[in-house]
Amino acid sequence: AFQLHLRLLVGLHSQSEVPKDPPQSAINSFNARFDQPLENYPKIAVVPVIPAGHTALRERVVSLRRDLPNTRSTISKNIGKIDESIIEMILATLDHNHFDAWCPNLADNPRSVYNVVHQAVAIETFKHAAVGYGYSFIGAVDLKAAQDNKTLAALYDNYVWSYWKKSYDREKRKPGAHADKVKYNKAIQRRSDVRLFYIFMYIF
């Protein structure tokens, strides 16, 4: 569930997509706001609903639904199942905390202020979504683990700074390499499935 939440935040709707670099303007804007030590800033505030009259944010909710790629991607289909209230909460929270978009900087240090704040946004919005059973369509979510900051931070680091970071670096070295690797892995999986099918038929 947390992986799907991160993909919703960053806008990755299939396995073949790789996180992009944040615009320099977004980094500059962030640095202008966060010009003090991180410990001086309050906890990220989660905003449950889009404020009345904020039509621009409501239009973004509609466009996100509309622009979801019509593919066989399980990720895209699952994002399409996420309740609209969760999407509203994410967009309202980003807007309240002065973010145009959620886009960690994978070219920077994981513990930079910019990246630590992005991690906090991801964790706090997921905790709110989990309490409201926002991802129950995937299966049972361990609510105790879903509220534990240390557990979520470890999961975040593993997914963002291991899996995504490796994919990002691979793509930087050779554009298109990540999509090629995904295709290769799928082909291997299909061959494995076929072998298991014939083994099953032969034995039974």
Beta strands, then each sheet from edge to edge (+ up, - down):
end
